[in-house]
Amino acid sequence: MKKISIIIPMYNSEAFIRQTIQSVIQQTYSNLEVLVVDDGSTDEGVKICRELSLADNRIHVYSLEKRGVSAARNYGLSIANGEYIFFLDSDDMIYPSLLKELLCQMEEQEAVLGFCSYMRLDSKEMDALEEVPYEKERCDCQSAKGEAVQEWFHKTYKNDMSGIGGKMFRAEMLGSLRFDENLMNGEDTWFVYHFASQGAQTVFLPQKWYYYRKHSGSVTNSSAILFGEKYFESTKRIRDSEYQKKNLDFALEWEMYFIYQMEKKYLVLKEIGKKKEYRKVKEIARGERKHPLYSLISRKERSLFFSCFYCIPLFRLQRYLIYLCSKWKQRLCRLL
């Protein structure tokens, strides 16, 4: 019976960690080790985890000095004993039969990576999940290998594959791959990209069995106000890597995402009055217009990008007109 190591990095998650761990220990698959790696929390999260570990010896708690989520995940990888590794964030939850189903499908398909789809829920919706009965039947899955895996990552299942939560890896295939501790954003996407680029056998469960918790908060508390070149670094790395490989289709996907990141960040910083920071984003945007890929995106997107940084009212008007046009086309298609 194969063992699954569940790595849960934690920082100040006392409000959610009990629910997260309970969703693991209530799994229909029992041969687990739950590795909670605390990243210098200042709340009661560690105490809660240690209490839970007294009742279930599969739970192990480790405390580190604060170094970031990547360092916590890397520590978990260094001590994991399972043949399979599964990643879960400290405020999320998983469906009761997810681990069993992923493992069974990966074993049957001889896959090295497995993942499912996800839902974003608020805390009230998360609480309601505990009362929902689960299905005992096996579910269908999709499998891919080689270039098809890369197509999944860059396009088909880009949203499902971009995060690390809900991903199960065959441990022996990870080798020396670790999370980049210098990245402040997208470190999980960069990690999965490296693995998916190998094109090894992968399975996907279309069921939305990973539950991301939505947090309320003002825009000033958003990570978008944090600034630095490294905020965009993972996106640029993937884009440039695919460009160098002459995979223009994939490179353009990430060029568009990079542009979207800059637009979103600039508007947030402008709204909250972070003058120095939004000017820096504007400088990056100015330089981006010289990139070879920029000239390959549509005129519409280039026009939006320019107006975002030089005439925000025009940018918003353009976005609104695009929205109206899209709705009109949908209505016309229904009539036809």
C-alpha positions in Angstrom: 0.0 0.0 0.0 1.7 3.2 -1.2 2.2 6.0 1.2 1.2 9.6 0.3 3.0 12.5 2.0 0.8 15.6 2.3 2.9 18.8 2.6 1.1 21.7 4.2 3.1 25.0 4.6 1.6 27.1 7.3 1.8 30.7 8.4 -0.7 32.3 10.8 -3.5 30.0 9.8 -5.1 29.3 13.2 -8.5 30.1 11.9 -8.4 27.5 9.2 -5.8 24.9 9.8 -8.0 22.5 11.9 -10.5 22.3 9.0 -7.7 21.8 6.5 -6.2 18.9 8.4 -9.5 17.3 9.1 -10.2 17.2 5.4 -7.0 15.2 5.1 -7.4 12.7 8.0 -11.0 12.0 6.9 -9.8 10.8 3.5 -10.9 7.4 2.3 -7.3 6.5 1.8 -5.5 6.0 5.1 -1.8 5.4 4.4 -0.8 9.0 4.8 1.7 11.2 6.5 0.7 14.8 7.1 3.7 17.2 7.2 2.7 20.6 8.5 5.6 22.9 8.1 5.2 26.1 10.1 6.9 29.1 8.6 7.5 31.2 11.8 3.8 31.7 12.7 3.0 34.1 15.6 -0.5 32.8 16.3 -1.9 29.6 17.8 -1.7 27.5 14.6 1.2 25.4 15.8 -0.6 24.6 19.1 -3.7 23.5 17.2 -1.6 21.2 15.0 0.2 19.6 17.9 -3.1 18.9 19.6 -4.4 17.2 16.4 -1.2 15.2 16.2 -1.8 13.7 19.7 -5.0 12.2 18.4 -3.6 11.0 15.0 0.1 9.9 14.8 0.1 10.5 11.0 0.3 14.2 11.7 3.8 15.7 12.1 4.5 19.3 12.9 7.7 21.1 12.2 8.6 24.7 13.1 11.0 26.9 11.1 12.2 30.4 11.2 10.2 32.6 8.7 11.7 32.1 5.3 8.7 32.0 3.0 6.3 29.4 1.6 8.8 28.0 -0.9 11.3 27.2 1.9 8.6 25.5 3.9 7.5 23.4 1.0 11.2 22.5 0.2 11.7 21.4 3.8 8.6 19.2 3.5 10.1 17.6 0.4 13.4 16.9 2.2 11.7 14.9 5.0 8.8 13.3 3.0 8.8 9.5 3.1 5.9 8.7 0.8 6.1 7.3 -2.7 3.8 10.1 -3.7 3.8 13.8 -2.7 0.6 15.9 -2.5 0.5 19.6 -1.8 -2.2 21.4 0.2 -2.4 25.0 1.4 -3.1 25.6 5.0 -6.5 27.4 4.4 -7.8 25.0 1.7 -9.7 21.7 1.8 -10.0 18.6 -0.3 -12.8 16.2 -1.2 -12.9 13.0 0.9 -11.9 10.6 -1.9 -9.5 12.8 -3.8 -6.3 11.2 -2.6 -7.5 7.7 -3.2 -8.8 8.5 -6.7 -5.7 10.3 -7.7 -3.5 7.5 -6.5 -5.6 4.8 -8.2 -5.6 6.7 -11.5 -1.9 7.4 -11.4 -1.1 3.8 -10.6 -3.4 2.5 -13.4 -2.0 5.0 -16.0 1.6 4.8 -14.7 1.5 8.5 -14.4 3.9 10.7 -12.5 1.7 13.7 -12.1 -2.0 13.9 -11.2 -4.3 16.8 -10.5 -8.0 17.7 -10.4 -10.0 20.8 -11.0 -10.9 23.3 -8.2 -13.5 25.6 -6.8 -13.1 29.0 -5.0 -15.3 29.2 -1.9 -15.7 31.6 0.9 -15.5 30.4 4.6 -19.3 29.8 4.9 -19.3 27.7 1.8 -16.2 25.8 3.2 -18.1 25.1 6.4 -21.1 23.7 4.3 -18.8 21.2 2.6 -18.5 19.2 5.8 -22.1 18.3 5.6 -22.1 17.2 1.9 -22.0 13.4 1.4 -19.4 12.1 -1.0 -19.7 9.8 -4.0 -18.2 6.3 -3.7 -18.1 5.5 -7.4 -14.9 5.8 -9.4 -14.7 8.8 -11.6 -13.5 9.2 -15.2 -10.2 10.8 -15.8 -8.2 12.1 -18.8 -4.5 11.3 -19.5 -1.8 12.9 -21.6 1.8 12.4 -22.4 4.5 14.3 -24.3 3.5 17.5 -26.1 -0.1 17.0 -25.0 1.0 17.6 -21.4 2.6 20.9 -22.4 -0.6 21.8 -24.3 -2.5 21.2 -21.0 -0.2 23.3 -19.0 0.0 26.3 -21.3 -3.5 26.4 -22.7 -6.1 23.7 -22.1 -5.9 23.4 -18.3 -3.8 26.5 -17.6 -5.8 27.6 -14.6 -6.0 24.1 -13.1 -2.3 23.4 -13.5 -0.8 26.8 -12.5 -1.1 26.4 -8.7 0.6 23.7 -6.6 -2.5 23.0 -4.4 -4.1 19.6 -5.4 -1.1 18.3 -7.3 0.2 14.8 -6.7 3.7 13.8 -7.8 5.5 10.5 -7.9 8.3 11.3 -5.4 11.1 9.5 -7.2 10.5 11.6 -10.4 10.9 14.9 -8.6 14.7 14.4 -8.2 16.4 17.6 -7.2 13.5 19.8 -8.4 12.6 22.3 -5.7 10.7 25.6 -5.3 12.7 28.8 -6.1 12.9 30.6 -2.8 13.8 33.9 -4.5 10.4 34.2 -6.3 7.7 36.2 -4.5 4.9 35.3 -6.9 4.3 32.3 -9.2 6.9 30.0 -7.6 4.4 27.2 -7.7 3.7 27.8 -11.4 7.4 27.8 -12.1 7.7 24.5 -10.2 4.9 22.8 -12.1 6.2 24.2 -15.4 9.5 22.5 -14.9 7.9 19.2 -14.2 5.2 19.4 -17.0 7.9 20.4 -19.5 9.2 16.8 -19.3 6.0 15.6 -20.9 5.7 12.6 -18.6 2.4 10.7 -18.2 -0.1 12.9 -16.5 -3.7 12.4 -15.4 -6.5 14.9 -14.8 -9.7 14.5 -12.8 -12.3 17.0 -14.1 -14.1 16.9 -10.8 -13.8 20.1 -8.7 -12.4 18.4 -5.7 -9.8 20.9 -4.5 -11.3 23.8 -2.6 -9.5 27.2 -2.5 -10.6 29.5 0.2 -11.6 33.0 -0.9 -10.5 35.7 1.6 -12.3 39.0 1.9 -10.2 42.2 2.2 -9.6 45.6 0.8 -7.5 46.2 -2.2 -4.8 47.7 0.0 -4.3 44.3 1.6 -3.9 42.6 -1.7 -0.5 41.1 -2.7 -0.9 43.2 -5.8 0.4 46.2 -3.9 3.7 44.5 -3.2 6.2 45.6 -5.8 9.4 44.3 -7.3 10.7 42.8 -10.5 10.3 39.4 -9.0 6.5 39.8 -8.9 6.5 39.2 -12.7 9.5 37.0 -12.8 7.9 33.5 -13.1 5.7 34.7 -15.9 8.6 36.2 -17.8 10.7 33.1 -17.2 8.1 30.8 -18.7 7.4 33.2 -21.6 11.1 33.5 -22.5 11.8 29.8 -22.1 9.1 29.0 -24.6 10.2 31.8 -26.9 13.7 30.4 -26.9 12.3 26.9 -27.7 10.5 28.6 -30.6 7.1 27.6 -29.2 5.5 30.9 -30.2 2.0 29.7 -29.5 2.8 29.0 -25.9 5.1 32.0 -25.5 2.3 34.3 -26.7 -0.1 32.8 -24.1 2.4 33.9 -21.4 3.1 37.3 -23.1 -0.6 38.0 -22.8 -0.7 37.0 -19.1 2.3 39.2 -18.4 0.6 42.1 -20.0 -2.6 41.4 -17.9 -0.5 41.3 -14.8 1.1 44.6 -15.5 -2.3 46.2 -16.3 -3.9 44.9 -13.1 -1.0 45.9 -10.9 -0.8 49.4 -12.3 -4.5 50.0 -11.8 -4.4 48.8 -8.2 -1.3 50.9 -7.4 -2.8 53.9 -9.1 -6.0 53.6 -7.2 -4.3 53.5 -3.8 -1.8 56.2 -4.7 1.4 54.3 -4.6 3.1 56.8 -6.9 6.7 55.4 -6.8 5.5 51.9 -7.4 3.1 52.5 -10.2 5.7 54.6 -12.0 8.0 51.6 -11.8 5.3 49.4 -13.4 4.9 52.0 -16.1 8.6 51.8 -16.8 8.4 48.0 -17.2 5.4 48.4 -19.5 7.4 50.9 -21.6 10.2 48.4 -22.0 7.8 45.6 -22.7 6.6 47.2 -25.9 10.1 46.6 -27.3 9.9 42.8 -26.8 9.7 40.8 -30.0 6.5 39.0 -28.8 4.7 42.3 -28.1 4.4 43.0 -31.9 2.7 39.6 -32.4 -0.3 40.3 -30.1 -3.5 41.7 -31.6 -3.9 45.5 -32.2 -6.8 45.5 -29.9 -4.7 44.2 -27.0 -1.8 46.6 -27.8 -4.3 49.5 -27.8 -5.7 48.4 -24.4 -2.2 48.1 -23.0 -1.2 51.6 -24.2 -4.3 53.3 -22.9 -4.1 51.5 -19.5 -0.8 53.4 -18.8 -1.6 56.7 -20.6 -5.3 57.2 -20.5 -7.2 55.1 -17.9 -10.7 56.4 -18.8 -10.1 55.3 -22.4 -8.9 51.9 -21.2 -12.1 51.4 -19.2 -14.2 52.6 -22.1 -12.5 50.1 -24.4 -13.0 47.3 -21.9 -16.7 48.2 -21.6 -17.2 48.3 -25.3 -15.4 44.9 -25.7 -17.7 43.5 -23.1 -20.8 44.8 -24.8 -19.7 43.5 -28.1 -19.1 40.0 -26.6 -22.6 40.0 -25.1 -24.1 41.1 -28.4 -22.4 38.3 -30.2 -23.6 35.8 -27.7 -27.1 37.0 -28.1 -26.9 36.9 -31.9 -25.6 33.4 -31.8 -28.6 32.3 -29.7 -31.0 33.9 -32.1 -29.4 32.2 -35.1 
